[in-house]
Amino acid sequence: MEKPICKDCRMTFYNVQPVVMDLSLLKAFLTTPTHFKRLSEHFSDRIPSWLEDFQVTGNAYKALKTISLDSTPTTLLESDLGETRFHVNGKHPLSDHIDYEGVEHALIYDVNTMYFILVFKIPVRISDNMNALLETGTSSNEGKDLYNTIRNLMVKEHDGMTLGKWGETIRTHALDKIRLMMRNLFSLKFDDDKVRFKNNTGNITNIVHPGADKTGMDKLKAALFSLNQHAERRDYADNALTLSDGTYYDFNGRFHTIVMTRPSDDKRFMPIQFHMQYMWIYLMELYDLMDALNQEIMANCRIRTLNTQNSLIDSIIQKAQYLHIFHENFKRAIEADNKNIYNIINPYWNIDSFLSGMGDYVDNFKDYLSRKHTKLTTRNNNKQRNILFFISMVQLVSLLGVWSAYVSLLDEAAFESSTILLEIFGTKDALMTFNLFLPFMILTVVAVLSTYGFLSRKE
């Protein structure tokens, strides 16, 4: 096969990897006040170039901050690439093709959504002996192509898989930092395994930077398209776009390939790649949290449950509404690429539909909780009225007992000296007869009122 080499071209692989929390911890985290001044002490001045540029452009992503992490030497990556398991197709080492000075990683925190994401960057040089690395491989070395080899450096597919020292060290530093911040700044208590990286999460974007000489670019595109399709777990449709400026944009499943026409366009395209994955990841987390909360309320629908979950419900509603503003601000910031790229690739991941559905879910959820709260409050008020009514009747009967005892102790002289009693009852015997039947009359009235109230409630 003729070498699809583009002179002076280079590739940069990005990996966007979310940090997940158990739902019980996420609930506590989202309802904890944020001490922004203390939190800002952990922010780093080292911001990925694409993020820094996008924060300036249209004032987008201003809530995204990078968290300071311990440095991880690239010698660990070089050592990993020396292992056979990280050789492309099981036999071609990558070490000589890596631009180690350009290797980066950043822990990104969204202040508004309270979400952590780890982003890796691995630059790869294209040289004359690159042809073997671009081969799709055979069935005997499935999953060992260039794209999967790069991904395996950073993403753990399953529990039985062991990452290299470089990727594992960075992930450990990130998790240690997050756990430290949550315990010290948010006063949360939890086991370490409640904050983790989920297996098989984190897509790869390969951004190809053009050189001065475009010779071989078309063959390189074809080779990368074939490699991208082969690396996926299943066959995907041809989602590749060719923009008016000649940019090749292959938005796929776990892997994405962008062949640019201008070297500076990584700051133009990487925010789109980040945003699509970030929105998908966070919406899934938020949906799972709302679903768990909904099930909890359905299983234990009491006024106390609604009251204790009130802060969490408000936090979820606020973040769901913020996502709409956040998403619209992003689409405004990318300007023409909203039409040229985003509107075309959006149907593959359905971010707009997902976001709209989440908004409907939140609105219905709020209405449901409002109705449920009103119903439970009314029921509790009725119970309280019934209890108060019963207490009043008991007090009334007690007063009748006191009245009866008082009258029975009156002698003839005391009775005759009371002109009011004499005028009403005439004789003591008449008063005693009335006093005998008074409790029965009261109880009859109570029974009639209770029966009327019960029948009225049924209607």
C-alpha positions in Angstrom: 0.0 0.0 0.0 1.3 3.4 -0.9 2.1 5.5 2.1 -0.6 8.1 3.0 1.9 10.5 4.4 1.4 14.3 4.7 4.7 16.0 5.1 4.9 18.0 8.4 1.4 16.8 9.5 0.9 15.8 13.1 -2.0 14.3 15.1 -3.2 15.2 18.5 -5.3 12.7 20.5 -7.7 14.1 23.2 -9.5 12.1 25.7 -12.5 13.5 27.8 -13.1 11.3 30.8 -15.8 12.0 33.5 -15.5 11.5 37.2 -18.6 9.8 38.7 -20.0 9.7 42.2 -22.4 7.3 43.9 -25.9 8.8 43.9 -26.0 9.1 47.7 -22.7 11.1 47.7 -23.9 13.2 44.7 -27.0 14.1 46.5 -25.0 15.4 49.5 -22.5 17.2 47.3 -25.1 19.1 45.3 -26.9 20.4 48.4 -23.7 21.5 50.1 -22.9 25.3 50.1 -19.9 26.2 48.0 -17.2 28.3 49.6 -15.9 29.8 46.4 -13.1 31.7 48.0 -11.6 28.6 49.5 -12.4 26.6 46.4 -10.6 29.1 44.2 -7.3 28.4 46.1 -7.3 25.0 44.2 -7.6 26.6 40.8 -4.7 26.4 38.4 -3.4 29.0 36.0 -2.5 26.3 33.5 -5.5 26.1 31.2 -5.7 24.0 28.0 -5.1 26.4 25.1 -8.5 25.5 23.4 -10.3 26.1 26.7 -8.6 29.4 27.4 -9.4 30.7 23.9 -13.0 29.6 24.1 -13.5 31.3 27.5 -12.5 34.5 25.8 -14.6 33.9 22.7 -18.1 35.0 23.4 -17.4 34.7 27.2 -18.3 31.0 26.9 -17.2 28.4 29.4 -16.3 31.0 32.0 -17.5 28.7 34.8 -15.0 26.0 33.8 -11.8 26.1 35.9 -8.8 23.8 36.0 -7.8 22.2 39.3 -4.1 22.0 40.3 -2.7 18.5 40.2 0.6 16.9 41.1 2.9 16.7 38.1 3.3 13.3 36.4 6.5 12.7 34.5 6.2 11.7 30.9 8.9 9.1 31.5 6.1 6.9 32.8 4.3 7.2 29.5 7.6 6.4 27.6 8.0 3.3 29.9 4.4 2.2 29.2 4.9 2.5 25.5 7.8 0.1 25.7 5.5 -2.7 26.8 4.2 -5.0 24.1 0.6 -4.5 25.2 0.8 -0.9 24.1 2.3 -1.7 20.7 0.1 -1.0 17.7 -1.3 -4.3 16.4 0.8 -6.0 18.9 4.2 -5.3 17.2 4.7 -1.6 16.3 5.9 0.6 19.2 4.6 4.1 19.5 7.3 5.6 21.6 9.3 7.2 18.8 6.2 9.0 17.4 5.1 10.7 20.6 5.8 14.4 21.1 6.4 14.1 24.9 6.8 17.9 25.4 3.3 18.4 24.2 1.7 15.7 26.4 -0.7 17.3 28.8 -3.6 16.6 31.2 -6.0 18.8 33.0 -8.7 18.3 35.7 -11.6 20.6 34.8 -14.3 21.6 37.3 -17.5 23.4 36.3 -18.4 25.7 39.2 -22.1 25.9 38.2 -22.8 22.2 37.7 -20.3 21.0 40.3 -18.9 18.4 37.9 -15.3 17.2 37.4 -13.8 16.0 34.0 -10.3 14.8 33.3 -8.9 15.7 29.8 -5.8 14.1 28.3 -3.7 15.3 25.3 -1.2 13.1 23.4 0.5 14.6 20.3 1.7 12.1 17.7 4.2 12.9 15.0 3.6 11.6 11.5 6.8 10.3 9.8 7.8 8.2 6.9 7.4 4.9 8.8 3.9 5.8 9.9 2.2 3.5 7.4 2.3 0.4 9.7 0.6 2.3 12.5 -2.3 3.3 10.2 -3.2 -0.4 9.4 -6.5 -1.6 10.7 -5.0 -4.9 11.7 -6.6 -8.4 11.6 -9.0 -10.4 13.6 -6.2 -11.9 15.6 -5.2 -8.5 17.0 -8.7 -6.9 17.3 -8.7 -3.8 19.5 -5.0 -3.2 19.1 -5.1 -0.7 16.3 -3.7 2.8 16.7 -6.9 4.4 18.0 -7.6 1.6 20.6 -4.0 1.6 21.7 -4.1 5.3 22.4 -7.4 4.9 24.3 -6.1 2.0 26.4 -3.4 4.3 27.8 -6.1 6.4 29.5 -9.4 4.5 29.6 -10.0 1.3 31.6 -12.4 -0.9 29.7 -13.2 -3.4 32.5 -12.2 -4.3 36.0 -9.8 -7.0 34.7 -7.8 -4.4 32.7 -4.7 -2.7 34.0 -3.8 0.7 32.8 -0.2 1.8 32.3 1.6 3.7 35.1 1.2 7.1 33.4 -2.6 7.0 33.0 -3.1 5.3 36.3 -0.9 7.8 38.2 -2.8 10.8 36.7 -6.2 9.3 37.4 -5.1 8.6 41.0 -3.8 12.1 41.5 -7.1 13.5 40.1 -9.3 11.3 42.4 -7.1 12.1 45.5 -7.5 15.8 44.8 -11.3 15.6 44.3 -11.7 13.5 47.5 -9.5 16.0 49.4 -11.5 19.0 48.2 -14.9 17.4 49.0 -13.8 16.4 52.5 -12.1 19.7 53.4 -14.2 22.2 51.5 -17.6 20.6 51.6 -17.2 18.6 54.9 -18.4 15.4 53.4 -17.6 12.0 54.8 -17.5 9.0 52.3 -15.5 6.0 51.3 -12.9 6.4 48.5 -14.8 4.1 46.1 -17.7 6.5 46.1 -15.7 8.8 43.7 -14.2 7.0 40.8 -13.7 6.8 37.0 -16.4 4.6 35.4 -15.2 1.8 33.2 -15.3 2.3 29.4 -16.1 6.0 29.6 -14.1 8.6 27.7 -14.1 9.1 23.9 -11.0 9.8 21.8 -10.8 12.7 19.3 -7.9 12.8 16.9 -7.3 16.2 15.5 -4.9 16.2 12.5 -2.9 19.4 12.0 -1.9 20.1 8.3 1.7 20.8 7.3 3.0 23.3 4.7 2.9 20.6 2.0 -0.6 19.1 1.5 0.7 16.3 -0.6 -0.8 13.0 0.6 -3.5 14.6 2.6 -6.4 12.8 0.7 -4.7 9.5 1.2 -4.2 10.2 4.9 -7.9 11.1 5.3 -8.9 7.8 3.7 -6.6 5.8 5.9 -7.8 7.6 9.1 -11.5 7.2 8.1 -10.9 3.4 7.6 -9.0 3.2 10.9 -11.7 5.2 12.8 -14.5 3.0 11.5 -12.6 -0.2 12.2 -11.8 0.9 15.8 -15.5 1.1 16.7 -17.2 -1.8 18.3 -19.9 -1.9 15.7 -20.4 -0.6 12.2 -21.4 3.1 12.1 -22.9 5.0 9.3 -20.7 7.4 7.3 -21.0 10.4 9.5 -18.0 12.2 8.0 -18.5 15.8 6.9 -16.4 17.9 4.5 -16.8 21.6 5.3 -16.5 24.4 2.8 -12.9 25.1 3.8 -12.0 21.4 3.2 -12.0 20.3 6.8 -12.7 16.6 7.2 -14.9 16.0 10.3 -15.7 12.4 11.2 -18.0 12.4 14.2 -18.5 8.8 15.3 -19.0 6.6 18.4 -16.0 6.2 20.7 -13.6 7.7 18.2 -13.7 11.0 16.2 -11.3 12.2 13.6 -10.9 15.8 12.4 -8.5 16.7 9.6 -8.0 20.4 9.6 -7.0 22.8 6.9 -5.5 25.4 9.3 -3.2 24.6 12.2 -5.0 26.9 14.6 -8.4 25.3 14.2 -8.0 22.9 17.1 -9.2 25.8 19.2 -12.2 26.0 17.0 -13.1 22.3 16.9 -12.0 20.9 20.3 -14.6 23.0 22.2 -17.3 21.3 20.1 -15.9 17.9 20.8 -15.7 18.6 24.5 -19.1 20.1 24.7 -20.9 17.2 23.0 -19.3 14.7 25.4 -19.7 16.9 28.5 -23.4 17.5 27.8 -24.1 13.8 27.1 -22.2 12.8 30.3 -23.8 15.3 32.6 -27.3 14.9 31.3 -27.0 11.2 31.9 -25.9 11.8 35.5 -28.6 14.3 36.1 -31.3 12.0 34.6 -30.1 9.1 36.8 -30.2 11.3 39.9 -33.7 12.5 39.1 -34.9 9.0 38.4 -33.5 7.8 41.7 -35.1 10.7 43.5 -38.4 10.0 41.8 -38.3 6.3 42.8 -37.5 7.3 46.4 -40.5 9.6 46.6 -42.8 7.1 45.0 -41.7 4.4 47.5 -41.9 6.6 50.5 -44.3 9.4 49.7 -44.5 11.4 52.9 -44.4 15.0 53.7 -41.2 14.4 55.7 -39.6 12.9 52.6 -40.5 15.9 50.4 -39.3 18.3 53.0 -35.9 16.6 53.6 -35.3 16.4 49.8 -36.4 19.9 49.2 -32.8 21.3 48.9 -31.8 18.5 46.5 -34.9 19.1 44.3 -34.2 22.8 44.1 -30.5 22.1 43.2 -31.5 19.7 40.4 -34.1 22.1 39.0 -31.6 24.9 39.1 -28.9 22.9 37.3 -31.3 21.6 34.6 -32.4 25.2 33.9 -28.8 26.3 33.9 -27.9 23.7 31.2 -30.3 25.4 28.8 -28.5 28.7 29.2 -25.1 27.1 29.1 -26.0 25.2 25.9 -27.4 28.2 24.1 -24.4 30.3 25.1 -22.2 27.6 23.6 -24.1 27.5 20.3 -23.9 31.3 20.1 -20.1 31.3 20.7 -19.3 28.8 17.9 -21.1 31.1 15.5 -21.2 29.6 11.9 -20.1 26.2 13.1 -23.5 25.9 14.9 -25.0 25.4 11.4 -22.0 23.9 9.6 -21.1 21.2 12.2 -23.3 21.2 15.4 -26.6 20.9 13.7 -25.3 18.1 11.5 -23.7 16.0 14.2 -26.3 16.7 16.9 -28.8 14.0 15.6 -26.2 11.3 16.3 -26.2 12.0 20.0 -29.5 13.9 20.3 -28.2 16.5 22.7 -30.9 19.0 21.9 -33.7 16.4 22.2 -32.1 15.1 25.4 -31.9 18.6 26.8 -35.5 19.3 25.8 -36.7 16.0 27.3 -34.8 16.8 30.5 -36.6 20.2 30.7 -40.0 18.5 30.3 -39.0 16.0 32.9 -38.1 18.8 35.3 -41.3 20.7 34.7 -43.5 17.6 35.1 -41.5 16.7 38.2 -42.0 20.1 39.7 -45.8 19.9 39.0 -46.0 16.4 40.4 -44.1 17.4 43.6 -46.3 20.5 44.0 -49.5 18.4 43.7 -48.2 15.7 45.9 -47.1 18.3 48.5 -50.5 20.0 48.4 -52.3 16.6 48.7 -50.2 15.5 51.6 -50.5 18.8 53.4 -54.3 18.8 53.0 -54.4 15.2 54.3 -52.2 16.1 57.3 -54.3 19.2 58.0 -57.5 17.1 58.0 -55.8 14.6 60.4 -54.9 17.5 62.7 -58.4 18.9 62.6 -59.8 15.5 63.4 -57.4 15.2 66.3 -58.2 18.7 67.6 -61.9 17.9 67.3 -61.5 14.7 69.3 -59.5 16.5 71.9 -62.2 19.2 72.1 -64.9 16.5 72.6 -62.8 14.9 75.4 -62.4 18.3 77.0 -66.2 18.9 76.7 -67.0 15.6 78.3 -64.6 16.4 81.1 -66.2 19.7 81.6 -69.6 18.0 81.8 -68.2 15.7 84.4 -67.0 18.7 86.4 -70.4 20.4 85.9 -72.3 17.2 87.0 -70.1 16.8 90.1 -70.6 20.5 91.0 -74.5 20.3 90.7 -74.7 17.1 92.7 -72.9 18.7 95.6 -75.3 21.7 95.7 -77.7 21.5 98.7 -81.2 23.0 98.7 -80.1 26.2 100.3 -77.3 26.8 97.7 -79.7 25.9 94.9 -82.4 28.2 96.1 -79.9 31.1 96.6 -79.0 30.9 92.9 -81.8 32.9 91.2 -80.5 32.1 87.7 -80.6 28.3 88.2 -84.0 28.6 89.8 -85.4 30.7 87.0 -84.1 28.2 84.4 -84.9 24.8 85.9 -87.4 25.6 88.7 -86.4 22.7 90.9 -83.2 20.8 91.7 -84.8 17.6 90.5 -85.4 19.2 87.1 -81.7 20.4 87.0 -80.5 16.9 87.8 -82.7 15.3 85.2 -81.3 17.8 82.6 -77.8 17.1 83.8 -78.4 13.3 83.4 -79.4 13.6 79.7 -76.9 16.4 78.8 -73.9 14.1 77.9 -76.2 12.0 75.7 -77.4 15.0 73.8 -73.9 16.3 73.3 -72.7 12.9 72.0 -75.7 12.7 69.6 -74.7 16.1 68.2 -71.1 15.0 67.8 -72.1 11.8 66.1 -74.4 13.7 63.7 -71.6 16.2 62.8 -69.0 13.5 62.3 -71.3 11.5 60.0 -72.1 14.6 58.0 -68.4 15.4 57.7 -67.5 11.9 56.5 -70.3 11.8 53.9 -69.3 15.3 52.7 -65.7 14.2 52.2 -66.7 11.1 50.2 -68.8 13.3 47.8 
